[in-house]
Amino acid sequence: MDLEYFSDEEYHRAFIDFGGVREEIARLLFHSLGMNTEIILDIPAGHGYLSFEVAKRFKQSRVLGIGLPNDCTAYLRIRNQNKFSPFYDRVDFTACDATRLALPAGSCDLIVNFLGLEDIRMTRGETGVLQTLSEFARVLRGGAILELTIAEYGDTPEEEIAKSVWESIGLNAVFQPINFYSDKLNELDFKLTKKRKMLYPKKMKANQAREEIEFACLNAPKIYKSFGVNSVSFDEIWSEFGSLIETHGMAYWSKLWVLIFQKV
Ligand SMILES: C[S@@+](CC[C@H](N)C(=O)[O-])C[C@H]1O[C@@H](n2cnc3c(N)ncnc32)[C@H](O)[C@@H]1O
């Protein structure tokens, strides 16, 4: 796969726009499920970009974004910017750790997820990721749907660089292979019903990768201090990978897998 460099303008909107992938996921879910979906959870919701896409498609549903308290301000700011959108009052946010959802068993029809299991690994470790999947199983009713979006590390030089950088940075925010998630979900009585590859064939230039890595090294340990999250210094990462990044760029989310499971 040939990956193109982001322009600086594209890079600054890269995570927000994501090449329209969230919109495509919402469309795929809507075509698979139709309208009979009352309560949708978006976990972990981050700034809520998937919540909003899903609310636009599922016009009868309520969408609840779930994340940590530090996500609340950004989520509600973006929701409130959309005050005049038809989905505005059907979308809300609750601060709650994904490993212990404050919701009754069997209370939801659909859980959507766009990345973030790597962040749960950062804050709660591998055990936390497994607890999160068990919580998904608990709060979904029988027959309900779980959608996961997982990044797969590719094998071009720029993708391998991204994998090595994220493995070396010390935050523990890395995805595991797809089987790790699907094996656990099989144990929890989920059946994989759809698996779709979605590509975002873009890579960061050196100045953009520098900004990304600096942000991760400086801010993640501050934001997630209460979880004991640590990273190595930016200089350490840049001295190891800087010249490789100058040559090849860095591509972190170029290949995504969208997995749709049904709770048996
Ligand atoms: C990559 S973002 C999610 C992106 C989002 N789904 C989207 O569509 O843009 C990951 C989020 O997970 C949150 N997070 C990390 N650990 C968590 C936990 N234990 N429980 C809930 N949320 C968590 C972080 O605060 C962060 O906002």
PDBQT file of the ligand as one rigid body, heavy atoms in Angstrom, charges set to zero:
ROOT
HETATM    1  C1  LIG A 301      -8.324   7.120  21.021  1.00  0.00    +0.000 C 
HETATM    2  S1  LIG A 301      -9.426   7.861  22.142  1.00  0.00    +0.000 S 
HETATM    3  C2  LIG A 301     -10.972   7.293  21.548  1.00  0.00    +0.000 C 
HETATM    4  C3  LIG A 301     -11.306   7.857  20.199  1.00  0.00    +0.000 C 
HETATM    5  C4  LIG A 301     -12.795   7.979  19.912  1.00  0.00    +0.000 C 
HETATM    6  N1  LIG A 301     -13.483   6.712  20.013  1.00  0.00    +0.000 N 
HETATM    7  C5  LIG A 301     -13.045   8.634  18.550  1.00  0.00    +0.000 C 
HETATM    8  O1  LIG A 301     -13.906   8.183  17.779  1.00  0.00    +0.000 OA
HETATM    9  O2  LIG A 301     -12.361   9.641  18.277  1.00  0.00    +0.000 OA
HETATM   10  C6  LIG A 301      -9.216   6.938  23.587  1.00  0.00    +0.000 C 
HETATM   11  C7  LIG A 301      -9.880   7.501  24.818  1.00  0.00    +0.000 C 
HETATM   12  O3  LIG A 301      -9.889   6.470  25.818  1.00  0.00    +0.000 OA
HETATM   13  C8  LIG A 301      -9.960   7.102  27.070  1.00  0.00    +0.000 C 
HETATM   14  N2  LIG A 301      -9.620   6.114  28.111  1.00  0.00    +0.000 N 
HETATM   15  C9  LIG A 301      -8.406   5.670  28.483  1.00  0.00    +0.000 A 
HETATM   16  N3  LIG A 301      -8.534   4.769  29.482  1.00  0.00    +0.000 NA
HETATM   17  C10 LIG A 301      -9.859   4.637  29.723  1.00  0.00    +0.000 A 
HETATM   18  C11 LIG A 301     -10.606   3.863  30.652  1.00  0.00    +0.000 A 
HETATM   19  N4  LIG A 301     -10.003   3.040  31.507  1.00  0.00    +0.000 N 
HETATM   20  N5  LIG A 301     -11.959   3.987  30.640  1.00  0.00    +0.000 NA
HETATM   21  C12 LIG A 301     -12.574   4.829  29.776  1.00  0.00    +0.000 A 
HETATM   22  N6  LIG A 301     -11.902   5.579  28.886  1.00  0.00    +0.000 NA
HETATM   23  C13 LIG A 301     -10.564   5.493  28.859  1.00  0.00    +0.000 A 
HETATM   24  C14 LIG A 301      -8.968   8.239  26.919  1.00  0.00    +0.000 C 
HETATM   25  O4  LIG A 301      -9.182   9.261  27.872  1.00  0.00    +0.000 OA
HETATM   26  C15 LIG A 301      -9.185   8.676  25.463  1.00  0.00    +0.000 C 
HETATM   27  O5  LIG A 301     -10.005   9.793  25.352  1.00  0.00    +0.000 OA
ENDROOT
TORSDOF 0
